[in-house]
């Protein structure tokens, strides 16, 4: 992690943008721009956190690592969310780790500052609780998807979620990394990518995937992507 010198504004994060002006004004003096590199660790399992992060261009995966080293993604946080919900939910630590999946920028805020605003009640508390409900929906739907749907459908779901949170159709990421996110084998991801490429939906290169047909990916995906997207839109677009 490094301090960012870019002029990017906090309203590029949907949660911060949704706050009333007077609430955002109280937070602004404490928001610090930071940059994350690909693969950077935001926090480790059971590590006590002292800051929360509002991504603007970076994407952070919430990962569980088993005792044998196997990993699986249980949540994804981009410019629609915040990393560190345990702090305002009263837990302080969590058994998962947070790893940067797409390099980029975020705004950090000290935990005591956000907790003070959260405890005021009102718009900030309502918005963060709605986001937490949406994140729970995402985690639950991911568990169902991983159990019931094909690797190809899960791959489509994952690509669409990433595409929603980045401006480019070109994603710099490897099949091995995707396999770790999906909790599967690299060979399975490679086969799924090959099928999608043959169908003209994506183009695969060394360490890069380019989305060619967004609508085609949506048609090839299971219903899980749309269920989660609808819930996020419903909860975060409702007035405070």
C-alpha positions as CSV (number, residue, x, y, z in Angstrom):
1,X,0.0,0.0,0.0
2,X,1.2,3.5,-0.7
3,X,-0.1,7.0,-0.3
4,X,-1.7,8.2,-3.5
5,X,-1.0,11.6,-5.1
6,X,-3.8,11.4,-7.6
7,X,-6.6,14.0,-7.6
8,X,-9.3,11.3,-7.6
9,X,-12.3,12.2,-5.5
10,X,-14.0,10.2,-2.8
11,X,-17.4,10.4,-4.6
12,X,-16.0,7.8,-7.0
13,X,-17.0,5.4,-4.3
14,X,-20.7,4.8,-4.4
15,X,-21.1,4.7,-0.6
16,X,-19.4,8.0,0.0
17,X,-21.2,9.5,-3.0
18,X,-24.5,8.5,-1.5
19,X,-23.9,10.3,1.9
20,X,-25.6,13.7,2.4
21,X,-23.2,16.6,2.0
22,X,-23.1,17.4,5.7
23,X,-22.1,13.8,6.6
24,X,-19.5,13.6,3.9
25,X,-18.1,17.0,5.1
26,X,-17.4,15.5,8.5
27,X,-15.5,12.6,7.0
28,X,-13.6,14.5,4.3
29,X,-10.8,15.8,6.5
30,X,-10.0,12.3,7.6
31,X,-10.1,10.5,4.2
32,X,-6.6,9.6,3.0
33,X,-6.0,8.5,-0.6
34,X,-4.0,5.3,-0.9
35,X,-2.9,3.1,-3.8
36,X,-2.8,-0.7,-3.7
37,X,-0.7,-3.0,-5.9
38,X,-2.0,-6.3,-7.4
39,X,-1.8,-9.0,-4.8
40,X,-1.4,-6.5,-1.9
41,X,-2.8,-7.6,1.4
42,X,-5.3,-5.1,3.0
43,X,-5.6,-7.2,6.2
44,X,-4.8,-10.7,7.3
45,X,-7.0,-13.3,9.0
46,X,-7.7,-12.4,12.7
47,X,-5.7,-9.2,12.4
48,X,-7.0,-6.3,14.4
49,X,-8.0,-3.6,11.9
50,X,-7.7,0.1,12.7
51,X,-8.8,1.6,9.3
52,X,-11.6,1.1,6.8
53,X,-11.1,1.4,3.0
54,X,-13.5,2.8,0.4
55,X,-12.2,1.6,-3.0
56,X,-12.5,3.9,-6.0
57,X,-10.6,2.0,-8.7
58,X,-9.1,-1.0,-6.9
59,X,-11.0,-4.3,-6.3
60,X,-10.4,-6.3,-3.1
61,X,-11.2,-10.0,-2.7
62,X,-12.3,-11.4,0.7
63,X,-10.7,-14.8,0.8
64,X,-10.8,-17.8,3.1
65,X,-7.7,-19.9,3.3
66,X,-8.0,-23.5,4.5
67,X,-5.3,-25.3,6.5
68,X,-4.1,-27.1,3.4
69,X,-3.5,-23.8,1.6
70,X,-6.6,-23.9,-0.6
71,X,-8.4,-20.6,-1.1
72,X,-11.8,-19.4,-2.2
73,X,-13.3,-16.0,-2.6
74,X,-16.4,-15.3,-0.5
75,X,-16.8,-11.6,-1.3
76,X,-15.7,-8.9,-3.6
77,X,-15.4,-5.2,-2.8
78,X,-15.0,-2.5,-5.4
79,X,-16.2,1.1,-5.8
80,X,-19.6,0.0,-4.5
81,X,-18.5,-0.9,-1.0
82,X,-16.1,-0.6,1.9
83,X,-13.5,-3.0,3.3
84,X,-13.6,-3.5,7.1
85,X,-17.3,-3.9,8.0
86,X,-16.2,-5.9,11.1
87,X,-15.2,-2.6,12.7
88,X,-18.7,-1.0,12.7
89,X,-20.4,-4.4,13.3
90,X,-18.5,-4.7,16.6
91,X,-16.2,-7.7,15.6
92,X,-12.9,-5.9,15.1
93,X,-11.4,-9.0,13.5
94,X,-12.5,-11.6,10.9
95,X,-11.2,-15.1,10.0
96,X,-10.8,-14.2,6.3
97,X,-8.1,-12.1,4.6
98,X,-8.5,-9.2,2.1
99,X,-6.3,-9.3,-1.0
100,X,-6.2,-6.8,-3.9
101,X,-7.5,-8.4,-7.0
102,X,-7.2,-5.4,-9.3
103,X,-4.6,-2.7,-8.5
104,X,-5.9,0.8,-8.0
105,X,-6.9,3.5,-5.5
106,X,-9.0,3.8,-2.4
107,X,-9.7,6.2,0.5
108,X,-8.9,5.1,4.0
109,X,-10.5,6.4,7.2
110,X,-9.5,5.8,10.8
111,X,-11.9,3.4,12.5
112,X,-12.7,5.8,15.4
113,X,-13.8,8.5,12.9
114,X,-16.2,6.3,11.1
115,X,-17.4,4.7,14.3
116,X,-18.3,8.1,15.7
117,X,-20.3,8.9,12.6
118,X,-21.9,5.4,12.6
119,X,-23.0,5.8,16.2
120,X,-24.8,9.1,15.4
121,X,-27.4,7.0,13.7
122,X,-28.9,8.5,10.6
123,X,-27.8,8.3,7.0
124,X,-24.3,6.9,7.6
125,X,-25.5,4.1,9.8
126,X,-28.4,3.3,7.5
127,X,-26.2,3.2,4.4
128,X,-23.5,0.9,6.0
129,X,-26.1,-1.5,7.3
130,X,-27.8,-1.7,3.9
131,X,-24.4,-2.4,2.4
132,X,-23.7,-5.1,4.9
133,X,-27.1,-6.7,4.0
134,X,-26.1,-6.6,0.3
135,X,-22.7,-8.1,1.1
136,X,-24.4,-11.0,3.0
137,X,-26.6,-11.6,0.0
138,X,-23.5,-11.8,-2.2
139,X,-21.7,-14.2,0.1
140,X,-24.8,-16.4,0.4
141,X,-25.3,-16.4,-3.3
142,X,-21.7,-17.2,-4.0
143,X,-21.9,-20.3,-1.7
144,X,-25.0,-21.5,-3.6
145,X,-23.4,-20.8,-7.0
146,X,-20.2,-22.6,-6.1
147,X,-22.2,-25.7,-5.1
148,X,-24.8,-25.8,-7.9
149,X,-23.4,-24.2,-11.0
150,X,-20.8,-25.2,-13.6
151,X,-17.3,-23.8,-13.7
152,X,-18.1,-21.9,-16.9
153,X,-21.2,-20.2,-15.3
154,X,-19.2,-19.3,-12.2
155,X,-16.4,-17.9,-14.4
156,X,-18.9,-15.8,-16.3
157,X,-20.4,-14.5,-13.0
158,X,-16.9,-13.6,-11.8
159,X,-16.0,-11.8,-15.0
160,X,-19.2,-9.8,-15.0
161,X,-18.7,-8.7,-11.4
162,X,-15.1,-7.5,-12.2
163,X,-16.3,-5.7,-15.4
164,X,-18.9,-3.8,-13.4
165,X,-16.2,-2.3,-11.2
166,X,-13.5,-1.4,-13.8
167,X,-13.7,1.0,-16.7
168,X,-11.8,-1.2,-19.1
169,X,-12.8,-4.5,-20.9
170,X,-9.2,-5.6,-20.6
171,X,-8.5,-7.4,-17.3
172,X,-4.9,-8.1,-16.4
173,X,-5.2,-11.4,-14.5
174,X,-4.1,-15.0,-14.8
175,X,-6.0,-18.2,-14.9
176,X,-4.2,-19.4,-11.8
177,X,-5.4,-16.3,-9.8
178,X,-8.9,-16.8,-11.0
179,X,-8.9,-20.4,-9.9
180,X,-7.9,-19.3,-6.4
181,X,-10.8,-16.9,-6.4
182,X,-13.3,-19.5,-7.5
183,X,-11.9,-22.3,-5.3
184,X,-11.2,-24.6,-8.2
185,X,-8.3,-25.9,-10.3
186,X,-6.4,-23.9,-12.9
187,X,-7.2,-26.5,-15.5
188,X,-10.9,-26.0,-15.0
189,X,-10.6,-22.2,-15.5
190,X,-8.5,-22.8,-18.6
191,X,-11.2,-25.1,-20.1
192,X,-14.0,-22.6,-19.2
193,X,-12.0,-19.7,-20.7
194,X,-11.4,-21.8,-23.9
195,X,-15.1,-22.4,-24.3
196,X,-15.9,-18.7,-23.8
197,X,-13.2,-17.7,-26.3
198,X,-14.4,-20.2,-28.9
199,X,-17.9,-18.6,-28.5
200,X,-16.4,-15.2,-29.2
201,X,-17.3,-13.8,-25.7
202,X,-13.7,-13.2,-24.5
203,X,-10.1,-13.2,-25.8
204,X,-7.4,-14.7,-23.7
205,X,-3.8,-13.6,-23.7
206,X,-0.8,-14.1,-21.4
207,X,-2.0,-12.7,-18.1
208,X,-4.9,-10.9,-19.7
209,X,-8.5,-11.5,-20.5
210,X,-10.5,-9.1,-22.8
211,X,-14.3,-9.1,-22.7
212,X,-15.6,-9.0,-26.3
213,X,-19.3,-9.6,-25.8
214,X,-20.8,-8.4,-22.5
215,X,-24.4,-9.5,-23.4
216,X,-23.2,-12.9,-24.4
217,X,-21.5,-13.4,-21.0
218,X,-24.7,-12.4,-19.3
219,X,-26.6,-15.0,-21.4
220,X,-24.0,-17.7,-20.5
221,X,-24.1,-16.9,-16.8
222,X,-26.2,-18.4,-14.1
223,X,-28.9,-16.3,-12.3
224,X,-26.6,-15.5,-9.4
225,X,-25.0,-12.5,-11.0
226,X,-28.3,-10.7,-11.6
227,X,-29.7,-11.6,-8.1
228,X,-26.7,-10.0,-6.4
229,X,-26.6,-7.0,-8.7
230,X,-30.4,-6.3,-8.2
231,X,-30.0,-6.5,-4.5
232,X,-27.0,-4.1,-4.5
233,X,-28.9,-1.6,-6.7
234,X,-32.1,-1.9,-4.6
235,X,-30.4,-1.3,-1.3
236,X,-27.8,1.4,-2.3
237,X,-30.2,3.4,-4.6
238,X,-32.9,3.7,-2.0
239,X,-33.1,7.2,-0.5
240,X,-31.6,7.8,3.0
